[in-house]
Amino acid sequence: MKTKLSIVGLSLVLAACGGGGGGSSGGSPVASSNMTVTPSLGQFSAGTAFTVKKLDGTSVSSGVIGSNGKVTVSMNGYTGSVVVTILGAVGVTYWDEGTGANVLFPAPNTLRAVVPTPMAEVGVTALTNAAAAKLDAAGGIANATASAISTANTQIAAMFGLPDILTAPTPVNTATPGLNIASAADKYALVLAALAKSATGGGNAMSVTA
């Protein structure tokens, strides 16, 4: 019987194990003032809204996802830690490899990534959402240091054999060709697909982020 893998479950496992190795994560700082946002539970529909905020909730930027599953926004000169939040709404969908169909992502559902320093491209996935939940449980995101953010992301990455959960996975939809595990973006997408398929019977990729 397949077991539902929840964000809370991931956080409890990490806490019980004392976490993975430390170290830094989060990719290279942006050379310019732009960041590309790529959410994935499978590819999100065009027009999906997101926000980029400082840890205290102050807005840095916002936008909507394009038809290719991503979009580039200005960071308006900000170089500190940020929370990227994908916002559920009426009509928002994502391609679910567990069900083989587009699935609704209504409000109040969200998907988050906490980024220690802006990256050229950031993925927002079930795994980054797990790291965000871990930070919530460890004193709150608003109080997190860049080092603590990096450690939380690195610990989740280590659980799934990924070098960095903040890098962008390949946005997968019904038209996506076969994925190649030799590609880092494709390997990440394959991990997310496996999570979607691990959802309890009748579940979907969104259920592993609950």
Secondary structure, 3 states (H helix, E strand, C coil): CCCCCCHHHHHHHHHHHCCCCCCCCCCCECCCCEEEEEEECCEECCCCEEEEEECCCCEEEEEECCCCCCEEEECCCCCCCEEEEEECCCCCEEEECCCCEEEECCCCCEEEEEECCCECEEEEEHHHHHHHHHHHHCCCHHHCCHHHHHHHHHHHHHHCCCCCCCCCCCCCCCCCCCCCCCCHHHHHHHHHHHHHHCCCCCCCHHHHHC
